[in-house]
């Protein structure tokens, strides 16, 4: 009978994850950058993107304060451009994280029959399961709001990486 052995190679199952907020210039670009950076450092082969549920900022780079807070933390999000969430994103992504409850409602409304409830959830439920916490929208506020958003998102992204990493994954045991 074969014995199980721990796989010490990087987690090789690629994942596609979409982060979604309202305008795709404050919270979701931060979430995209943070999770992509953490996944890369953990040896995870993931593609992380972001989108917004409205079309106010399509084609624009992330907000200057989002870029600044990311840069201060060693992450460059300056090349990202805002795009709108579409129903077909449920076919293209393995997991879709909304940064707030109203965004999750918009995702469901936009997607109609393409909604896959097993793929969509609030981002903060990864750090605080079932609590349905929002990441506050810093758009109209000072830099402190962007710093708060960064730290909340980082906490959730740490939980995601831990959940799907090689040492905590159901795929880490080779038969």
Secondary structure, DSSP 8 states (H G I E B T S, - for coil): ----EE--S-----EEEEEEESSSSSHHHHHHHHHHHHHHHTT--EEEEEEESS-TTTT----HHHHHHHHHTT---TT----B--TTHHHH-SEEEESSHHHHHHHHHHHGGG--TTTEEEGGGGTSTTS-------TTS-HHHHHHHHHHHHHHHHHHHHHHSTTTSGGGEE-
